[in-house]
Amino acid sequence: MSGRRPRQSAEWKSRISDDQIIELVSKLQQLLPEIRNRRSNKASASKVLQETCNYVRNLHKEVDDLSDRLSQLLSTIDADSPEAAIIRSLIM
């Protein structure tokens, strides 16, 4: 008999199976341009998770940059102008 304690039923139910992890990593892999565009579809789970983190980090940076550019643009136009109205309608 091993030295492991029996798992609690609540803990067992909340655990993710290996098959579910493989499926989730595969779904992430399909969403990532860096991995999706490669000829080989095989990438380690570690690599997929690293690329996911990098991709999300880059998306955050891009959103911040676009937000800054929008703020600069809005500061240069009259708030009551037709251009300002168009920009407001696009971001609402």
PDB file of N, CA, C and O in Angstrom:
ATOM      1  N   MET A   1       0.833  -1.165   0.000  1.00  0.00           N
ATOM      2  CA  MET A   1       0.000   0.000   0.000  1.00  0.00           C
ATOM      3  C   MET A   1       0.886   1.239   0.000  1.00  0.00           C
ATOM      4  O   MET A   1       1.874   1.302   0.731  1.00  0.00           O
ATOM      5  N   SER A   2       0.535   2.214  -0.812  1.00  0.00           N
ATOM      6  CA  SER A   2       1.365   3.409  -0.921  1.00  0.00           C
ATOM      7  C   SER A   2       1.104   4.344   0.247  1.00  0.00           C
ATOM      8  O   SER A   2       0.130   4.183   0.983  1.00  0.00           O
ATOM      9  N   GLY A   3       1.985   5.324   0.409  1.00  0.00           N
ATOM     10  CA  GLY A   3       1.856   6.291   1.485  1.00  0.00           C
ATOM     11  C   GLY A   3       0.911   7.425   1.153  1.00  0.00           C
ATOM     12  O   GLY A   3       0.749   8.346   1.953  1.00  0.00           O
ATOM     13  N   ARG A   4       0.289   7.377  -0.001  1.00  0.00           N
ATOM     14  CA  ARG A   4      -0.635   8.453  -0.387  1.00  0.00           C
ATOM     15  C   ARG A   4      -1.932   8.341   0.398  1.00  0.00           C
ATOM     16  O   ARG A   4      -2.413   7.254   0.718  1.00  0.00           O
ATOM     17  N   ARG A   5      -2.473   9.514   0.691  1.00  0.00           N
ATOM     18  CA  ARG A   5      -3.777   9.540   1.337  1.00  0.00           C
ATOM     19  C   ARG A   5      -4.855   9.455   0.271  1.00  0.00           C
ATOM     20  O   ARG A   5      -4.644   9.906  -0.854  1.00  0.00           O
ATOM     21  N   PRO A   6      -5.991   8.893   0.598  1.00  0.00           N
ATOM     22  CA  PRO A   6      -7.082   8.861  -0.391  1.00  0.00           C
ATOM     23  C   PRO A   6      -7.545  10.282  -0.693  1.00  0.00           C
ATOM     24  O   PRO A   6      -7.593  11.132   0.196  1.00  0.00           O
ATOM     25  N   ARG A   7      -7.877  10.525  -1.923  1.00  0.00           N
ATOM     26  CA  ARG A   7      -8.336  11.860  -2.335  1.00  0.00           C
ATOM     27  C   ARG A   7      -9.753  12.089  -1.825  1.00  0.00           C
ATOM     28  O   ARG A   7     -10.578  11.178  -1.766  1.00  0.00           O
ATOM     29  N   GLN A   8      -9.995  13.320  -1.467  1.00  0.00           N
ATOM     30  CA  GLN A   8     -11.341  13.703  -1.062  1.00  0.00           C
ATOM     31  C   GLN A   8     -12.221  13.764  -2.301  1.00  0.00           C
ATOM     32  O   GLN A   8     -11.740  14.122  -3.376  1.00  0.00           O
ATOM     33  N   SER A   9     -13.482  13.428  -2.177  1.00  0.00           N
ATOM     34  CA  SER A   9     -14.362  13.393  -3.342  1.00  0.00           C
ATOM     35  C   SER A   9     -14.527  14.776  -3.973  1.00  0.00           C
ATOM     36  O   SER A   9     -14.588  14.877  -5.199  1.00  0.00           O
ATOM     37  N   ALA A  10     -14.600  15.840  -3.178  1.00  0.00           N
ATOM     38  CA  ALA A  10     -14.753  17.193  -3.730  1.00  0.00           C
ATOM     39  C   ALA A  10     -13.503  17.580  -4.516  1.00  0.00           C
ATOM     40  O   ALA A  10     -13.601  18.186  -5.583  1.00  0.00           O
ATOM     41  N   GLU A  11     -12.331  17.231  -3.990  1.00  0.00           N
ATOM     42  CA  GLU A  11     -11.080  17.534  -4.691  1.00  0.00           C
ATOM     43  C   GLU A  11     -11.026  16.758  -6.006  1.00  0.00           C
ATOM     44  O   GLU A  11     -10.621  17.307  -7.031  1.00  0.00           O
ATOM     45  N   TRP A  12     -11.414  15.532  -5.986  1.00  0.00           N
ATOM     46  CA  TRP A  12     -11.374  14.685  -7.180  1.00  0.00           C
ATOM     47  C   TRP A  12     -12.275  15.249  -8.274  1.00  0.00           C
ATOM     48  O   TRP A  12     -11.895  15.266  -9.445  1.00  0.00           O
ATOM     49  N   LYS A  13     -13.459  15.709  -7.899  1.00  0.00           N
ATOM     50  CA  LYS A  13     -14.404  16.233  -8.887  1.00  0.00           C
ATOM     51  C   LYS A  13     -13.915  17.545  -9.504  1.00  0.00           C
ATOM     52  O   LYS A  13     -14.234  17.840 -10.655  1.00  0.00           O
ATOM     53  N   SER A  14     -13.145  18.333  -8.752  1.00  0.00           N
ATOM     54  CA  SER A  14     -12.716  19.630  -9.258  1.00  0.00           C
ATOM     55  C   SER A  14     -11.442  19.538 -10.098  1.00  0.00           C
ATOM     56  O   SER A  14     -11.058  20.523 -10.730  1.00  0.00           O
ATOM     57  N   ARG A  15     -10.796  18.408 -10.119  1.00  0.00           N
ATOM     58  CA  ARG A  15      -9.563  18.248 -10.882  1.00  0.00           C
ATOM     59  C   ARG A  15      -9.860  18.146 -12.364  1.00  0.00           C
ATOM     60  O   ARG A  15     -10.898  17.622 -12.768  1.00  0.00           O
ATOM     61  N   ILE A  16      -8.950  18.647 -13.161  1.00  0.00           N
ATOM     62  CA  ILE A  16      -9.074  18.577 -14.612  1.00  0.00           C
ATOM     63  C   ILE A  16      -8.315  17.350 -15.084  1.00  0.00           C
ATOM     64  O   ILE A  16      -7.181  17.112 -14.666  1.00  0.00           O
ATOM     65  N   SER A  17      -8.935  16.583 -15.944  1.00  0.00           N
ATOM     66  CA  SER A  17      -8.284  15.370 -16.436  1.00  0.00           C
ATOM     67  C   SER A  17      -7.190  15.721 -17.444  1.00  0.00           C
ATOM     68  O   SER A  17      -7.173  16.816 -18.006  1.00  0.00           O
ATOM     69  N   ASP A  18      -6.286  14.779 -17.660  1.00  0.00           N
ATOM     70  CA  ASP A  18      -5.220  14.975 -18.650  1.00  0.00           C
ATOM     71  C   ASP A  18      -5.807  15.239 -20.030  1.00  0.00           C
ATOM     72  O   ASP A  18      -5.295  16.068 -20.782  1.00  0.00           O
ATOM     73  N   ASP A  19      -6.880  14.532 -20.357  1.00  0.00           N
ATOM     74  CA  ASP A  19      -7.510  14.736 -21.667  1.00  0.00           C
ATOM     75  C   ASP A  19      -8.072  16.144 -21.807  1.00  0.00           C
ATOM     76  O   ASP A  19      -7.990  16.746 -22.877  1.00  0.00           O
ATOM     77  N   GLN A  20      -8.639  16.664 -20.734  1.00  0.00           N
ATOM     78  CA  GLN A  20      -9.167  18.031 -20.775  1.00  0.00           C
ATOM     79  C   GLN A  20      -8.035  19.040 -20.934  1.00  0.00           C
ATOM     80  O   GLN A  20      -8.180  20.024 -21.659  1.00  0.00           O
ATOM     81  N   ILE A  21      -6.920  18.806 -20.267  1.00  0.00           N
ATOM     82  CA  ILE A  21      -5.770  19.705 -20.398  1.00  0.00           C
ATOM     83  C   ILE A  21      -5.253  19.677 -21.822  1.00  0.00           C
ATOM     84  O   ILE A  21      -4.968  20.725 -22.400  1.00  0.00           O
ATOM     85  N   ILE A  22      -5.130  18.494 -22.390  1.00  0.00           N
ATOM     86  CA  ILE A  22      -4.669  18.362 -23.771  1.00  0.00           C
ATOM     87  C   ILE A  22      -5.602  19.097 -24.715  1.00  0.00           C
ATOM     88  O   ILE A  22      -5.149  19.779 -25.633  1.00  0.00           O
ATOM     89  N   GLU A  23      -6.903  18.963 -24.496  1.00  0.00           N
ATOM     90  CA  GLU A  23      -7.889  19.645 -25.347  1.00  0.00           C
ATOM     91  C   GLU A  23      -7.780  21.168 -25.211  1.00  0.00           C
ATOM     92  O   GLU A  23      -7.841  21.884 -26.210  1.00  0.00           O
ATOM     93  N   LEU A  24      -7.620  21.657 -23.996  1.00  0.00           N
ATOM     94  CA  LEU A  24      -7.506  23.103 -23.774  1.00  0.00           C
ATOM     95  C   LEU A  24      -6.225  23.657 -24.388  1.00  0.00           C
ATOM     96  O   LEU A  24      -6.245  24.733 -24.986  1.00  0.00           O
ATOM     97  N   VAL A  25      -5.125  22.948 -24.250  1.00  0.00           N
ATOM     98  CA  VAL A  25      -3.861  23.389 -24.848  1.00  0.00           C
ATOM     99  C   VAL A  25      -3.993  23.406 -26.364  1.00  0.00           C
ATOM    100  O   VAL A  25      -3.484  24.310 -27.027  1.00  0.00           O
ATOM    101  N   SER A  26      -4.674  22.408 -26.911  1.00  0.00           N
ATOM    102  CA  SER A  26      -4.890  22.363 -28.356  1.00  0.00           C
ATOM    103  C   SER A  26      -5.720  23.560 -28.830  1.00  0.00           C
ATOM    104  O   SER A  26      -5.429  24.149 -29.871  1.00  0.00           O
ATOM    105  N   LYS A  27      -6.744  23.911 -28.070  1.00  0.00           N
ATOM    106  CA  LYS A  27      -7.568  25.073 -28.417  1.00  0.00           C
ATOM    107  C   LYS A  27      -6.759  26.367 -28.345  1.00  0.00           C
ATOM    108  O   LYS A  27      -6.891  27.237 -29.206  1.00  0.00           O
ATOM    109  N   LEU A  28      -5.927  26.487 -27.320  1.00  0.00           N
ATOM    110  CA  LEU A  28      -5.060  27.663 -27.221  1.00  0.00           C
ATOM    111  C   LEU A  28      -4.119  27.731 -28.413  1.00  0.00           C
ATOM    112  O   LEU A  28      -3.901  28.796 -28.992  1.00  0.00           O
ATOM    113  N   GLN A  29      -3.568  26.583 -28.767  1.00  0.00           N
ATOM    114  CA  GLN A  29      -2.623  26.507 -29.885  1.00  0.00           C
ATOM    115  C   GLN A  29      -3.266  27.005 -31.172  1.00  0.00           C
ATOM    116  O   GLN A  29      -2.609  27.662 -31.979  1.00  0.00           O
ATOM    117  N   GLN A  30      -4.536  26.700 -31.369  1.00  0.00           N
ATOM    118  CA  GLN A  30      -5.247  27.129 -32.576  1.00  0.00           C
ATOM    119  C   GLN A  30      -5.491  28.635 -32.589  1.00  0.00           C
ATOM    120  O   GLN A  30      -5.660  29.227 -33.655  1.00  0.00           O
ATOM    121  N   LEU A  31      -5.509  29.253 -31.419  1.00  0.00           N
ATOM    122  CA  LEU A  31      -5.755  30.700 -31.329  1.00  0.00           C
ATOM    123  C   LEU A  31      -4.504  31.545 -31.490  1.00  0.00           C
ATOM    124  O   LEU A  31      -4.596  32.744 -31.755  1.00  0.00           O
ATOM    125  N   LEU A  32      -3.342  30.937 -31.335  1.00  0.00           N
ATOM    126  CA  LEU A  32      -2.099  31.694 -31.351  1.00  0.00           C
ATOM    127  C   LEU A  32      -1.497  31.746 -32.740  1.00  0.00           C
ATOM    128  O   LEU A  32      -1.154  30.708 -33.306  1.00  0.00           O
ATOM    129  N   PRO A  33      -1.362  32.950 -33.302  1.00  0.00           N
ATOM    130  CA  PRO A  33      -0.810  33.072 -34.658  1.00  0.00           C
ATOM    131  C   PRO A  33       0.606  32.512 -34.774  1.00  0.00           C
ATOM    132  O   PRO A  33       0.942  31.891 -35.782  1.00  0.00           O
ATOM    133  N   GLU A  34       1.436  32.722 -33.758  1.00  0.00           N
ATOM    134  CA  GLU A  34       2.826  32.255 -33.810  1.00  0.00           C
ATOM    135  C   GLU A  34       2.914  30.742 -33.976  1.00  0.00           C
ATOM    136  O   GLU A  34       3.778  30.241 -34.695  1.00  0.00           O
ATOM    137  N   ILE A  35       2.029  30.025 -33.319  1.00  0.00           N
ATOM    138  CA  ILE A  35       2.068  28.562 -33.380  1.00  0.00           C
ATOM    139  C   ILE A  35       1.194  28.048 -34.518  1.00  0.00           C
ATOM    140  O   ILE A  35       1.554  27.087 -35.199  1.00  0.00           O
ATOM    141  N   ARG A  36       0.058  28.681 -34.720  1.00  0.00           N
ATOM    142  CA  ARG A  36      -0.883  28.226 -35.746  1.00  0.00           C
ATOM    143  C   ARG A  36      -0.265  28.267 -37.139  1.00  0.00           C
ATOM    144  O   ARG A  36      -0.574  27.419 -37.975  1.00  0.00           O
ATOM    145  N   ASN A  37       0.605  29.242 -37.399  1.00  0.00           N
ATOM    146  CA  ASN A  37       1.185  29.419 -38.728  1.00  0.00           C
ATOM    147  C   ASN A  37       2.385  28.515 -38.997  1.00  0.00           C
ATOM    148  O   ASN A  37       2.928  28.520 -40.102  1.00  0.00           O
ATOM    149  N   ARG A  38       2.798  27.748 -38.009  1.00  0.00           N
ATOM    150  CA  ARG A  38       3.920  26.836 -38.205  1.00  0.00           C
ATOM    151  C   ARG A  38       3.465  25.613 -38.989  1.00  0.00           C
ATOM    152  O   ARG A  38       2.298  25.224 -38.938  1.00  0.00           O
ATOM    153  N   ARG A  39       4.384  25.026 -39.701  1.00  0.00           N
ATOM    154  CA  ARG A  39       4.061  23.829 -40.481  1.00  0.00           C
ATOM    155  C   ARG A  39       3.762  22.640 -39.575  1.00  0.00           C
ATOM    156  O   ARG A  39       2.870  21.842 -39.863  1.00  0.00           O
ATOM    157  N   SER A  40       4.497  22.527 -38.497  1.00  0.00           N
ATOM    158  CA  SER A  40       4.282  21.431 -37.558  1.00  0.00           C
ATOM    159  C   SER A  40       3.223  21.846 -36.547  1.00  0.00           C
ATOM    160  O   SER A  40       3.301  22.937 -35.982  1.00  0.00           O
ATOM    161  N   ASN A  41       2.256  21.010 -36.319  1.00  0.00           N
ATOM    162  CA  ASN A  41       1.198  21.310 -35.362  1.00  0.00           C
ATOM    163  C   ASN A  41       1.579  20.933 -33.938  1.00  0.00           C
ATOM    164  O   ASN A  41       0.821  21.180 -33.000  1.00  0.00           O
ATOM    165  N   LYS A  42       2.757  20.333 -33.780  1.00  0.00           N
ATOM    166  CA  LYS A  42       3.155  19.869 -32.462  1.00  0.00           C
ATOM    167  C   LYS A  42       3.951  20.949 -31.739  1.00  0.00           C
ATOM    168  O   LYS A  42       4.942  21.466 -32.254  1.00  0.00           O
ATOM    169  N   ALA A  43       3.495  21.273 -30.542  1.00  0.00           N
ATOM    170  CA  ALA A  43       4.210  22.173 -29.657  1.00  0.00           C
ATOM    171  C   ALA A  43       3.928  21.688 -28.239  1.00  0.00           C
ATOM    172  O   ALA A  43       2.833  21.212 -27.941  1.00  0.00           O
ATOM    173  N   SER A  44       4.913  21.813 -27.384  1.00  0.00           N
ATOM    174  CA  SER A  44       4.713  21.361 -26.008  1.00  0.00           C
ATOM    175  C   SER A  44       3.707  22.274 -25.304  1.00  0.00           C
ATOM    176  O   SER A  44       3.524  23.434 -25.675  1.00  0.00           O
ATOM    177  N   ALA A  45       3.069  21.721 -24.287  1.00  0.00           N
ATOM    178  CA  ALA A  45       2.113  22.515 -23.512  1.00  0.00           C
ATOM    179  C   ALA A  45       2.809  23.732 -22.913  1.00  0.00           C
ATOM    180  O   ALA A  45       2.233  24.818 -22.848  1.00  0.00           O
ATOM    181  N   SER A  46       4.039  23.544 -22.481  1.00  0.00           N
ATOM    182  CA  SER A  46       4.807  24.643 -21.920  1.00  0.00           C
ATOM    183  C   SER A  46       5.000  25.757 -22.944  1.00  0.00           C
ATOM    184  O   SER A  46       4.830  26.933 -22.625  1.00  0.00           O
ATOM    185  N   LYS A  47       5.350  25.389 -24.158  1.00  0.00           N
ATOM    186  CA  LYS A  47       5.557  26.372 -25.225  1.00  0.00           C
ATOM    187  C   LYS A  47       4.249  27.096 -25.549  1.00  0.00           C
ATOM    188  O   LYS A  47       4.242  28.311 -25.748  1.00  0.00           O
ATOM    189  N   VAL A  48       3.153  26.354 -25.601  1.00  0.00           N
ATOM    190  CA  VAL A  48       1.846  26.960 -25.891  1.00  0.00           C
ATOM    191  C   VAL A  48       1.482  27.955 -24.797  1.00  0.00           C
ATOM    192  O   VAL A  48       0.989  29.044 -25.092  1.00  0.00           O
ATOM    193  N   LEU A  49       1.716  27.597 -23.543  1.00  0.00           N
ATOM    194  CA  LEU A  49       1.400  28.511 -22.444  1.00  0.00           C
ATOM    195  C   LEU A  49       2.302  29.748 -22.465  1.00  0.00           C
ATOM    196  O   LEU A  49       1.841  30.857 -22.192  1.00  0.00           O
ATOM    197  N   GLN A  50       3.582  29.559 -22.786  1.00  0.00           N
ATOM    198  CA  GLN A  50       4.489  30.710 -22.908  1.00  0.00           C
ATOM    199  C   GLN A  50       4.030  31.634 -24.030  1.00  0.00           C
ATOM    200  O   GLN A  50       3.971  32.851 -23.853  1.00  0.00           O
ATOM    201  N   GLU A  51       3.710  31.064 -25.165  1.00  0.00           N
ATOM    202  CA  GLU A  51       3.261  31.869 -26.304  1.00  0.00           C
ATOM    203  C   GLU A  51       1.940  32.562 -25.995  1.00  0.00           C
ATOM    204  O   GLU A  51       1.719  33.692 -26.433  1.00  0.00           O
ATOM    205  N   THR A  52       1.065  31.903 -25.251  1.00  0.00           N
ATOM    206  CA  THR A  52      -0.205  32.515 -24.860  1.00  0.00           C
ATOM    207  C   THR A  52       0.054  33.742 -23.991  1.00  0.00           C
ATOM    208  O   THR A  52      -0.544  34.797 -24.203  1.00  0.00           O
ATOM    209  N   CYS A  53       0.939  33.603 -23.023  1.00  0.00           N
ATOM    210  CA  CYS A  53       1.283  34.738 -22.152  1.00  0.00           C
ATOM    211  C   CYS A  53       1.870  35.887 -22.968  1.00  0.00           C
ATOM    212  O   CYS A  53       1.493  37.044 -22.779  1.00  0.00           O
ATOM    213  N   ASN A  54       2.786  35.568 -23.871  1.00  0.00           N
ATOM    214  CA  ASN A  54       3.388  36.603 -24.717  1.00  0.00           C
ATOM    215  C   ASN A  54       2.348  37.281 -25.592  1.00  0.00           C
ATOM    216  O   ASN A  54       2.368  38.501 -25.756  1.00  0.00           O
ATOM    217  N   TYR A  55       1.446  36.499 -26.149  1.00  0.00           N
ATOM    218  CA  TYR A  55       0.411  37.037 -27.032  1.00  0.00           C
ATOM    219  C   TYR A  55      -0.519  37.973 -26.265  1.00  0.00           C
ATOM    220  O   TYR A  55      -0.834  39.064 -26.738  1.00  0.00           O
ATOM    221  N   VAL A  56      -0.956  37.548 -25.088  1.00  0.00           N
ATOM    222  CA  VAL A  56      -1.851  38.388 -24.280  1.00  0.00           C
ATOM    223  C   VAL A  56      -1.118  39.656 -23.851  1.00  0.00           C
ATOM    224  O   VAL A  56      -1.700  40.741 -23.861  1.00  0.00           O
ATOM    225  N   ARG A  57       0.154  39.528 -23.473  1.00  0.00           N
ATOM    226  CA  ARG A  57       0.957  40.696 -23.094  1.00  0.00           C
ATOM    227  C   ARG A  57       1.042  41.673 -24.268  1.00  0.00           C
ATOM    228  O   ARG A  57       0.883  42.880 -24.086  1.00  0.00           O
ATOM    229  N   ASN A  58       1.289  41.156 -25.463  1.00  0.00           N
ATOM    230  CA  ASN A  58       1.366  42.014 -26.649  1.00  0.00           C
ATOM    231  C   ASN A  58       0.022  42.653 -26.974  1.00  0.00           C
ATOM    232  O   ASN A  58      -0.028  43.810 -27.390  1.00  0.00           O
ATOM    233  N   LEU A  59      -1.060  41.915 -26.788  1.00  0.00           N
ATOM    234  CA  LEU A  59      -2.384  42.501 -27.015  1.00  0.00           C
ATOM    235  C   LEU A  59      -2.646  43.649 -26.044  1.00  0.00           C
ATOM    236  O   LEU A  59      -3.181  44.686 -26.435  1.00  0.00           O
ATOM    237  N   HIS A  60      -2.271  43.464 -24.781  1.00  0.00           N
ATOM    238  CA  HIS A  60      -2.428  44.543 -23.795  1.00  0.00           C
ATOM    239  C   HIS A  60      -1.628  45.774 -24.210  1.00  0.00           C
ATOM    240  O   HIS A  60      -2.116  46.900 -24.120  1.00  0.00           O
ATOM    241  N   LYS A  61      -0.404  45.554 -24.663  1.00  0.00           N
ATOM    242  CA  LYS A  61       0.441  46.670 -25.096  1.00  0.00           C
ATOM    243  C   LYS A  61      -0.195  47.379 -26.293  1.00  0.00           C
ATOM    244  O   LYS A  61      -0.202  48.608 -26.364  1.00  0.00           O
ATOM    245  N   GLU A  62      -0.723  46.601 -27.222  1.00  0.00           N
ATOM    246  CA  GLU A  62      -1.355  47.189 -28.400  1.00  0.00           C
ATOM    247  C   GLU A  62      -2.593  48.001 -28.015  1.00  0.00           C
ATOM    248  O   GLU A  62      -2.820  49.083 -28.558  1.00  0.00           O
ATOM    249  N   VAL A  63      -3.382  47.490 -27.095  1.00  0.00           N
ATOM    250  CA  VAL A  63      -4.557  48.229 -26.620  1.00  0.00           C
ATOM    251  C   VAL A  63      -4.126  49.527 -25.949  1.00  0.00           C
ATOM    252  O   VAL A  63      -4.725  50.577 -26.180  1.00  0.00           O
ATOM    253  N   ASP A  64      -3.094  49.459 -25.123  1.00  0.00           N
ATOM    254  CA  ASP A  64      -2.592  50.680 -24.472  1.00  0.00           C
ATOM    255  C   ASP A  64      -2.101  51.698 -25.497  1.00  0.00           C
ATOM    256  O   ASP A  64      -2.393  52.889 -25.389  1.00  0.00           O
ATOM    257  N   ASP A  65      -1.357  51.223 -26.489  1.00  0.00           N
ATOM    258  CA  ASP A  65      -0.859  52.124 -27.529  1.00  0.00           C
ATOM    259  C   ASP A  65      -2.002  52.760 -28.316  1.00  0.00           C
ATOM    260  O   ASP A  65      -1.974  53.959 -28.594  1.00  0.00           O
ATOM    261  N   LEU A  66      -2.993  51.972 -28.671  1.00  0.00           N
ATOM    262  CA  LEU A  66      -4.149  52.505 -29.408  1.00  0.00           C
ATOM    263  C   LEU A  66      -4.944  53.484 -28.553  1.00  0.00           C
ATOM    264  O   LEU A  66      -5.455  54.484 -29.055  1.00  0.00           O
ATOM    265  N   SER A  67      -5.043  53.194 -27.277  1.00  0.00           N
ATOM    266  CA  SER A  67      -5.743  54.095 -26.360  1.00  0.00           C
ATOM    267  C   SER A  67      -5.017  55.439 -26.273  1.00  0.00           C
ATOM    268  O   SER A  67      -5.641  56.499 -26.282  1.00  0.00           O
ATOM    269  N   ASP A  68      -3.689  55.372 -26.188  1.00  0.00           N
ATOM    270  CA  ASP A  68      -2.902  56.615 -26.160  1.00  0.00           C
ATOM    271  C   ASP A  68      -3.085  57.407 -27.450  1.00  0.00           C
ATOM    272  O   ASP A  68      -3.259  58.625 -27.417  1.00  0.00           O
ATOM    273  N   ARG A  69      -3.044  56.715 -28.578  1.00  0.00           N
ATOM    274  CA  ARG A  69      -3.217  57.400 -29.863  1.00  0.00           C
ATOM    275  C   ARG A  69      -4.597  58.028 -29.970  1.00  0.00           C
ATOM    276  O   ARG A  69      -4.739  59.134 -30.492  1.00  0.00           O
ATOM    277  N   LEU A  70      -5.612  57.329 -29.480  1.00  0.00           N
ATOM    278  CA  LEU A  70      -6.972  57.862 -29.507  1.00  0.00           C
ATOM    279  C   LEU A  70      -7.082  59.096 -28.614  1.00  0.00           C
ATOM    280  O   LEU A  70      -7.710  60.088 -28.982  1.00  0.00           O
ATOM    281  N   SER A  71      -6.465  59.022 -27.442  1.00  0.00           N
ATOM    282  CA  SER A  71      -6.484  60.177 -26.537  1.00  0.00           C
ATOM    283  C   SER A  71      -5.820  61.388 -27.183  1.00  0.00           C
ATOM    284  O   SER A  71      -6.319  62.508 -27.077  1.00  0.00           O
ATOM    285  N   GLN A  72      -4.700  61.159 -27.848  1.00  0.00           N
ATOM    286  CA  GLN A  72      -4.011  62.253 -28.543  1.00  0.00           C
ATOM    287  C   GLN A  72      -4.884  62.823 -29.649  1.00  0.00           C
ATOM    288  O   GLN A  72      -4.966  64.039 -29.818  1.00  0.00           O
ATOM    289  N   LEU A  73      -5.530  61.949 -30.396  1.00  0.00           N
ATOM    290  CA  LEU A  73      -6.395  62.401 -31.486  1.00  0.00           C
ATOM    291  C   LEU A  73      -7.562  63.218 -30.942  1.00  0.00           C
ATOM    292  O   LEU A  73      -7.892  64.276 -31.478  1.00  0.00           O
ATOM    293  N   LEU A  74      -8.175  62.727 -29.887  1.00  0.00           N
ATOM    294  CA  LEU A  74      -9.321  63.436 -29.314  1.00  0.00           C
ATOM    295  C   LEU A  74      -8.912  64.784 -28.726  1.00  0.00           C
ATOM    296  O   LEU A  74      -9.715  65.717 -28.708  1.00  0.00           O
ATOM    297  N   SER A  75      -7.697  64.896 -28.254  1.00  0.00           N
ATOM    298  CA  SER A  75      -7.259  66.177 -27.677  1.00  0.00           C
ATOM    299  C   SER A  75      -6.986  67.227 -28.749  1.00  0.00           C
ATOM    300  O   SER A  75      -6.879  68.414 -28.443  1.00  0.00           O
ATOM    301  N   THR A  76      -6.871  66.792 -30.011  1.00  0.00           N
ATOM    302  CA  THR A  76      -6.553  67.743 -31.078  1.00  0.00           C
ATOM    303  C   THR A  76      -7.785  68.192 -31.859  1.00  0.00           C
ATOM    304  O   THR A  76      -7.681  69.066 -32.719  1.00  0.00           O
ATOM    305  N   ILE A  77      -8.942  67.611 -31.576  1.00  0.00           N
ATOM    306  CA  ILE A  77     -10.141  68.005 -32.328  1.00  0.00           C
ATOM    307  C   ILE A  77     -11.173  68.619 -31.395  1.00  0.00           C
ATOM    308  O   ILE A  77     -11.176  68.375 -30.188  1.00  0.00           O
ATOM    309  N   ASP A  78     -12.036  69.411 -31.981  1.00  0.00           N
ATOM    310  CA  ASP A  78     -13.119  70.038 -31.238  1.00  0.00           C
ATOM    311  C   ASP A  78     -14.111  68.965 -30.795  1.00  0.00           C
ATOM    312  O   ASP A  78     -14.541  68.139 -31.601  1.00  0.00           O
ATOM    313  N   ALA A  79     -14.470  68.980 -29.511  1.00  0.00           N
ATOM    314  CA  ALA A  79     -15.358  67.960 -28.948  1.00  0.00           C
ATOM    315  C   ALA A  79     -16.734  67.954 -29.612  1.00  0.00           C
ATOM    316  O   ALA A  79     -17.420  66.932 -29.595  1.00  0.00           O
ATOM    317  N   ASP A  80     -17.141  69.066 -30.189  1.00  0.00           N
ATOM    318  CA  ASP A  80     -18.457  69.156 -30.822  1.00  0.00           C
ATOM    319  C   ASP A  80     -18.406  68.942 -32.327  1.00  0.00           C
ATOM    320  O   ASP A  80     -19.425  69.079 -33.004  1.00  0.00           O
ATOM    321  N   SER A  81     -17.245  68.612 -32.855  1.00  0.00           N
ATOM    322  CA  SER A  81     -17.103  68.456 -34.305  1.00  0.00           C
ATOM    323  C   SER A  81     -17.704  67.128 -34.780  1.00  0.00           C
ATOM    324  O   SER A  81     -17.882  66.199 -33.992  1.00  0.00           O
ATOM    325  N   PRO A  82     -18.014  67.053 -36.080  1.00  0.00           N
ATOM    326  CA  PRO A  82     -18.519  65.790 -36.641  1.00  0.00           C
ATOM    327  C   PRO A  82     -17.507  64.649 -36.487  1.00  0.00           C
ATOM    328  O   PRO A  82     -17.891  63.496 -36.291  1.00  0.00           O
ATOM    329  N   GLU A  83     -16.217  64.976 -36.575  1.00  0.00           N
ATOM    330  CA  GLU A  83     -15.188  63.939 -36.409  1.00  0.00           C
ATOM    331  C   GLU A  83     -15.234  63.337 -35.007  1.00  0.00           C
ATOM    332  O   GLU A  83     -15.116  62.123 -34.837  1.00  0.00           O
ATOM    333  N   ALA A  84     -15.407  64.196 -34.012  1.00  0.00           N
ATOM    334  CA  ALA A  84     -15.489  63.738 -32.627  1.00  0.00           C
ATOM    335  C   ALA A  84     -16.722  62.855 -32.434  1.00  0.00           C
ATOM    336  O   ALA A  84     -16.674  61.853 -31.720  1.00  0.00           O
ATOM    337  N   ALA A  85     -17.818  63.236 -33.073  1.00  0.00           N
ATOM    338  CA  ALA A  85     -19.052  62.431 -32.970  1.00  0.00           C
ATOM    339  C   ALA A  85     -18.844  61.047 -33.580  1.00  0.00           C
ATOM    340  O   ALA A  85     -19.320  60.051 -33.035  1.00  0.00           O
ATOM    341  N   ILE A  86     -18.138  60.982 -34.706  1.00  0.00           N
ATOM    342  CA  ILE A  86     -17.864  59.702 -35.352  1.00  0.00           C
ATOM    343  C   ILE A  86     -16.994  58.827 -34.437  1.00  0.00           C
ATOM    344  O   ILE A  86     -17.265  57.639 -34.261  1.00  0.00           O
ATOM    345  N   ILE A  87     -15.966  59.422 -33.869  1.00  0.00           N
ATOM    346  CA  ILE A  87     -15.066  58.672 -32.990  1.00  0.00           C
ATOM    347  C   ILE A  87     -15.835  58.162 -31.767  1.00  0.00           C
ATOM    348  O   ILE A  87     -15.675  57.008 -31.370  1.00  0.00           O
ATOM    349  N   ARG A  88     -16.660  59.011 -31.177  1.00  0.00           N
ATOM    350  CA  ARG A  88     -17.455  58.576 -30.038  1.00  0.00           C
ATOM    351  C   ARG A  88     -18.384  57.428 -30.400  1.00  0.00           C
ATOM    352  O   ARG A  88     -18.558  56.496 -29.615  1.00  0.00           O
ATOM    353  N   SER A  89     -18.977  57.489 -31.577  1.00  0.00           N
ATOM    354  CA  SER A  89     -19.900  56.411 -31.984  1.00  0.00           C
ATOM    355  C   SER A  89     -19.157  55.099 -32.204  1.00  0.00           C
ATOM    356  O   SER A  89     -19.717  54.023 -31.995  1.00  0.00           O
ATOM    357  N   LEU A  90     -17.898  55.186 -32.626  1.00  0.00           N
ATOM    358  CA  LEU A  90     -17.113  53.971 -32.854  1.00  0.00           C
ATOM    359  C   LEU A  90     -16.653  53.296 -31.569  1.00  0.00           C
ATOM    360  O   LEU A  90     -16.512  52.074 -31.521  1.00  0.00           O
ATOM    361  N   ILE A  91     -16.419  54.093 -30.526  1.00  0.00           N
ATOM    362  CA  ILE A  91     -15.909  53.512 -29.295  1.00  0.00           C
ATOM    363  C   ILE A  91     -16.989  53.221 -28.266  1.00  0.00           C
ATOM    364  O   ILE A  91     -16.690  52.662 -27.211  1.00  0.00           O
ATOM    365  N   MET A  92     -18.190  53.570 -28.533  1.00  0.00           N
ATOM    366  CA  MET A  92     -19.291  53.294 -27.594  1.00  0.00           C
ATOM    367  C   MET A  92     -19.955  51.985 -27.904  1.00  0.00           C
ATOM    368  O   MET A  92     -20.899  51.594 -27.217  1.00  0.00           O
TER     369      MET A  92
END
